[in-house]
Amino acid sequence: MSDATGSLPRWPDVFASALVGTARTGERAEVLLDAAAAHAARRRAGRALVTGVRPPGPAELDGVPEVGAEAAARVDTLLALDSASQEALPVRDMASRLELLTAWLDRAAAAGRRLPAELVPALLDFGRRHPELRHLIAEVAGPLAGWLAAQRADWSYEAPAGPTESTVDDAEAWELGSIQRRAAHLTALRRRDPVAARTLLEAGWEAEPPEDRPVLLRALSEGLSLADEPVLEKALDDRRRQVRDVAVDLLAGLPGSAYGQRMAQRALACVDLSGSGPITVQPPSDCDRSMRRDGIVARPPAGTGERAWWLEEVLARTPLEVWPEPEVFAARGVTEGWIGTLRRGLARAAAAQHHRGWTAALVDQVTAAVLTAGRPADRELLGALHEVLTDEELTARAVALLRQGFGGANAVGVDQVLALCPAPWEPGLADAFLGMLEEHLAHHGADWRVIALCELAGLRLPADRAARAAALVERLRAARPNDPGLRAIARFAETLRFRRDMLEELA
Amino acid sequence: MSGSAVTDVPARWSADQVLSLAPDVSAQRAARALAGDQAWCEIGLSVEEDLPPTLWGLCQGSGTRPYQTCVDLTEPAYICSCPSRKFPCKHTLAMLLRWASGAVPEAPAPSWVREWQASRAERTSRAVARTEARRSGGAGTGRAVSEKATVRRAERVAAGLAELDRWLADQLRTGVAGLARQGYGHWDAMGARLVDAQAPGAARLVRNLAEYAGDPERLLVELGLLRLLVAGFARLDSLPSELAAIVRLRVGIPVSAEEVLAGPPVGDRWQVLGVHDEPENDLLVRRVWLRGAQSGRAALVLSFVGPGQVFVTDLVVGTELPADLCFYPERLRVLIARRHAPAAPITTVAGAQGVRGAMREYAAALAADPWLERWPMVLAEVVPAHLGSGRWCLASPEGEGVPLDPAVGAPWRLVAVAAGRPVTVAGEFTATGLRPLSVWTDDRLVPL
């Protein structure tokens, strides 16, 4: 090897010769190799530093204390997407995981604690895909979230300055944007200035492509008033069915509209409220042009008579204010054979108009109808009615359904009701659920419907019921060690234990 | 271990730490399922004066009698009376998980636990005696036979390296610019001949060249380093003994664990500053980087597992282990000779330096071992900074930065922890830049 001090050729020369090869330069390969060897270690050791680096300014400190180590480890598992962490969680699907994560963030925010800094990037990634988490991110990540977001565009949804609409609220979006951006612009404008938005829509209406019209018309649902009626009435004559459907939807929910009056006239012509005896019913004899214009579907579903169907359609779109109070209505009774049609029509109206009184009056009857006949349309209707009930009504209803045992409760969609009940469930509801489950599993195996209910209950029961759930699993394991549903039921108990520990760690 | 009374109750492990001991994923799953209340008839943690801290339990398995499970937390060492061939078995792991979750009360050890500990103490002292005997130079007859084999092997290696030398010259003759077009086969063929010549270390270096084929300058440096290795091996006898040992090791002449353990033990509180797993051929390689809290000396614990297996290690980032280490001849890789006490959390990071000091230390390490591939850096007072187009560095307050390895990507976890303020970062430095492995914040070390 050559000596490093004297005759060693410079690196650029060594490199240049090596590139083309000594066969061409005429040097001896061994000599060049030695020169490369002498340079090699030196070049590696003498690696230059980057100079003149200007790091970003520091993030603001918020002084909020971090959560404890156990809580940090738990949220780390909830945020991690690798398979080992998925194994460590008691839940399997993303929706359940998000529910647990939301509960963690909620509790940490309430306790005034901060997420460890190293987990903030993972949380910001979650927020990118799940906007419903965003309001909690600023709370548990503090100023660090905004500081990081400023360095990465796809996290900058977090930037607290200004409403997010400002990005779509510009004239250019309206002129040149995609249909989604144009609709967003119109909605934003409507929120600020309903008249201006309507004028803008009307000005270009004739030139709008037919497929865009329903999307744009839907924007009027924001701040809907009687002043919008002319536009909507005009839309009822549109050639495209989708446009007419949107107009019908909006008009039926607009109190005092001419549309409502037309429907009321039709309804009152069929349902005779005069006198004081049972209400007499005379269904429409045909479905004329004006009825079809107002959105009445002429063709009945299979198994329903034409005239009964038309009546149901009319009732479903009639403002409920035209009828006497539900109790008065019920007290009078109805002529034989029309009870079902009347009930369905009124229930559809109650769901569409979000009418508390009528919903409360009808939900029991619709439940009974589902139990006896079990038509899919009725089941759907019941679900729509449940969404109108208040939290207290839902909880009371769920308790009542669960008292009937699993079979009866399941038949009338107790899962829908439970999914709508506010979490965590009230103590009374929790006891009713666990009572039902214990009773059922004492005599039956755990089929998929029970498992589906348990998956929900694991996330919604108060976490302090974890011990009772664990005991239930033990009894099931002892009584039916080979039950194929055992694992899923055990997961239910595990979910509760997970939540109990989680809440304790954040207390 | 054997005689000394350990009265400290060891710090509880985390569930992660426990699960990292599992031999495979199914054992992890089984352990989690067993960690509930129902399976355990009796469970306790013995913290008596005359026993090392021991976790014990009776677990109802499929048999009629419950299994006896026992863990000495200092080593850790395990035993379980179940017939499983997995080690540690699911009962052991489940018991540790329960302990990790705080569900194990302190309780005096029953007689079967004491018997196990007594028999272990005896075995340990015998092993210590054997090691001592070897260190004082008592070579057995088996040694003489292997010496003849050693000579034969040295001849084959020398022949292989001579061929490598000719091959290296050939590469320069045809020019490194043309090597970019060569496929993996070009490098693999020479590598395979070196494997046949029993020089697996040199073979690995040659095969690694394939990675740099697109970067002629880097390639030339690597070819030069190989030439240096060949030249060093040719005059092995005239090299200082330490350098000679390094050359032998880099060429791939094996050093047995016994030989390493026969070397002088280096005692310190060894801080675990970073862990990185990387696939190599069909194996997964784990590098655990240590620094002595008192000496500031760097050390590397290497381990390997096959596909589907899980590393068995209790070296957890952010803890320090009072232990004796024995160094391989290149003075970086180590074997743990003896643990003095259970690992405990780090209170301050050892060996942290400014960027210039750290680069000087790296240069010194390269001067001693030019073939060094990775060096553990501990940088004090640095801020992560984006240099544009995906390149990052760790910058000193003066604006001088150590570049990050582009393969690392954007180090967001590190950026978030630092939040724009100077922090201490540990990582491994290679020719392509630094890979950050941990960062010190709020009195704890966060793995990256």
Boltz contact constraints between the chains, C-beta under 6 A:
constraints:
  - contact:
      token1: [A, 1]
      token2: [B, 231]
      max_distance: 6.0
  - contact:
      token1: [A, 15]
      token2: [B, 220]
      max_distance: 6.0
  - contact:
      token1: [A, 18]
      token2: [B, 172]
      max_distance: 6.0
  - contact:
      token1: [A, 18]
      token2: [B, 176]
      max_distance: 6.0
  - contact:
      token1: [A, 18]
      token2: [B, 220]
      max_distance: 6.0
  - contact:
      token1: [A, 19]
      token2: [B, 175]
      max_distance: 6.0
  - contact:
      token1: [A, 19]
      token2: [B, 176]
      max_distance: 6.0
  - contact:
      token1: [A, 19]
      token2: [B, 177]
      max_distance: 6.0
  - contact:
      token1: [A, 19]
      token2: [B, 216]
      max_distance: 6.0
  - contact:
      token1: [A, 20]
      token2: [B, 175]
      max_distance: 6.0
  - contact:
      token1: [A, 21]
      token2: [B, 173]
      max_distance: 6.0
  - contact:
      token1: [A, 21]
      token2: [B, 174]
      max_distance: 6.0
  - contact:
      token1: [A, 21]
      token2: [B, 175]
      max_distance: 6.0
  - contact:
      token1: [A, 22]
      token2: [B, 172]
      max_distance: 6.0
  - contact:
      token1: [A, 22]
      token2: [B, 173]
      max_distance: 6.0
  - contact:
      token1: [A, 23]
      token2: [B, 173]
      max_distance: 6.0
  - contact:
      token1: [A, 29]
      token2: [B, 169]
      max_distance: 6.0
  - contact:
      token1: [A, 29]
      token2: [B, 172]
      max_distance: 6.0
  - contact:
      token1: [A, 29]
      token2: [B, 173]
      max_distance: 6.0
  - contact:
      token1: [A, 30]
      token2: [B, 169]
      max_distance: 6.0
  - contact:
      token1: [A, 32]
      token2: [B, 172]
      max_distance: 6.0
  - contact:
      token1: [A, 33]
      token2: [B, 168]
      max_distance: 6.0
  - contact:
      token1: [A, 33]
      token2: [B, 172]
      max_distance: 6.0
  - contact:
      token1: [A, 33]
      token2: [B, 227]
      max_distance: 6.0
  - contact:
      token1: [A, 36]
      token2: [B, 220]
      max_distance: 6.0
  - contact:
      token1: [A, 36]
      token2: [B, 224]
      max_distance: 6.0
  - contact:
      token1: [A, 37]
      token2: [B, 224]
      max_distance: 6.0
  - contact:
      token1: [A, 37]
      token2: [B, 227]
      max_distance: 6.0
  - contact:
      token1: [A, 37]
      token2: [B, 228]
      max_distance: 6.0
  - contact:
      token1: [A, 40]
      token2: [B, 221]
      max_distance: 6.0
  - contact:
      token1: [A, 40]
      token2: [B, 224]
      max_distance: 6.0
  - contact:
      token1: [A, 40]
      token2: [B, 225]
      max_distance: 6.0
  - contact:
      token1: [A, 41]
      token2: [B, 366]
      max_distance: 6.0
  - contact:
      token1: [A, 41]
      token2: [B, 370]
      max_distance: 6.0
  - contact:
      token1: [A, 43]
      token2: [B, 221]
      max_distance: 6.0
  - contact:
      token1: [A, 44]
      token2: [B, 366]
      max_distance: 6.0
  - contact:
      token1: [A, 44]
      token2: [B, 431]
      max_distance: 6.0
  - contact:
      token1: [A, 45]
      token2: [B, 363]
      max_distance: 6.0
  - contact:
      token1: [A, 45]
      token2: [B, 366]
      max_distance: 6.0
  - contact:
      token1: [A, 49]
      token2: [B, 400]
      max_distance: 6.0
  - contact:
      token1: [A, 50]
      token2: [B, 393]
      max_distance: 6.0
  - contact:
      token1: [A, 50]
      token2: [B, 401]
      max_distance: 6.0
  - contact:
      token1: [A, 50]
      token2: [B, 403]
      max_distance: 6.0
  - contact:
      token1: [A, 51]
      token2: [B, 400]
      max_distance: 6.0
  - contact:
      token1: [A, 52]
      token2: [B, 399]
      max_distance: 6.0
  - contact:
      token1: [A, 53]
      token2: [B, 385]
      max_distance: 6.0
  - contact:
      token1: [A, 53]
      token2: [B, 393]
      max_distance: 6.0
  - contact:
      token1: [A, 53]
      token2: [B, 395]
      max_distance: 6.0
  - contact:
      token1: [A, 53]
      token2: [B, 399]
      max_distance: 6.0
  - contact:
      token1: [A, 53]
      token2: [B, 401]
      max_distance: 6.0
  - contact:
      token1: [A, 55]
      token2: [B, 383]
      max_distance: 6.0
  - contact:
      token1: [A, 55]
      token2: [B, 385]
      max_distance: 6.0
  - contact:
      token1: [A, 55]
      token2: [B, 395]
      max_distance: 6.0
  - contact:
      token1: [A, 56]
      token2: [B, 420]
      max_distance: 6.0
  - contact:
      token1: [A, 57]
      token2: [B, 420]
      max_distance: 6.0
  - contact:
      token1: [A, 58]
      token2: [B, 420]
      max_distance: 6.0
  - contact:
      token1: [A, 58]
      token2: [B, 421]
      max_distance: 6.0
  - contact:
      token1: [A, 59]
      token2: [B, 419]
      max_distance: 6.0
  - contact:
      token1: [A, 59]
      token2: [B, 420]
      max_distance: 6.0
  - contact:
      token1: [A, 117]
      token2: [B, 416]
      max_distance: 6.0
  - contact:
      token1: [A, 117]
      token2: [B, 417]
      max_distance: 6.0
  - contact:
      token1: [A, 118]
      token2: [B, 413]
      max_distance: 6.0
  - contact:
      token1: [A, 118]
      token2: [B, 416]
      max_distance: 6.0
  - contact:
      token1: [A, 118]
      token2: [B, 417]
      max_distance: 6.0
  - contact:
      token1: [A, 118]
      token2: [B, 446]
      max_distance: 6.0
  - contact:
      token1: [A, 120]
      token2: [B, 416]
      max_distance: 6.0
  - contact:
      token1: [A, 121]
      token2: [B, 412]
      max_distance: 6.0
  - contact:
      token1: [A, 121]
      token2: [B, 413]
      max_distance: 6.0
  - contact:
      token1: [A, 121]
      token2: [B, 416]
      max_distance: 6.0
  - contact:
      token1: [A, 144]
      token2: [B, 419]
      max_distance: 6.0
  - contact:
      token1: [A, 148]
      token2: [B, 416]
      max_distance: 6.0
